[in-house]
Amino acid sequence: MGSCAFRAMLDAKNRGITFETTNLRDFTDLSDLRMKWSLECDGRTIAEGTLDMPKIGPKQSGLITIDAEPPKSAWHGAYLNISYRLAKSVVWAESGHEVAFAQLEIPVAKAQTVSVARHLPQISVSESGECWPKGIERVFPIRPQLTQS
C-alpha cells in the first residue's frame, strides 16, 4: 500500500533479513522517510527498530537489510512488519505520518510437536475446597476465599 512495494528474502550470509523495496513515486526518492520495523514470531515481538531510508529513486528498487536474526522455527509463523513514515513534517502531514506499510512472511521451519507427559496425577477436591494430587501430602492446599462487597 502507499508509495512502496515490497518483496522479502533471507540473507544467510549477513544473518539478517534483506528485502527489496520499490519506490512507486513518480518524482521523489525515499530519503524523506524513516522505516519502523518489527519482527514477530508466534505473535510476540522479538526484535524492532528504525532505519533512515536510502535514496531509492522514483520507479527504482533497492535492497534493505535489517540486522535481526530470523527465528529457526515457529508454531504460527514469523512476520516482518514494515512501516514507512515521514521523517520530517510537511505541509500535508506531521512527522511520523505513515505513508506505506507491509507485513512480510519470513520463511521458517514449522516447530515440532512437544510431547506431554502421558500420566498426570489425579486431583481430588474435598468439600472444604482443598485441592491436591492424590498420594501427595497436603502441603499447600488451595482454599478459595469468598469476599462480599
Secondary structure, DSSP 4 states (H G I P E B T S, - for coil): -BTEEEEEEEETTTTEEEEEEEE--SS--STTEEEEEEEEETTEEEEEEEEEPP---TT-EEEEEE--PPPSEESS-EEEEEEEEESS-BTTB-TT-EEEEEEEEE--EEPPPPP--S----EEE-TTS-EEETTS--SS---------
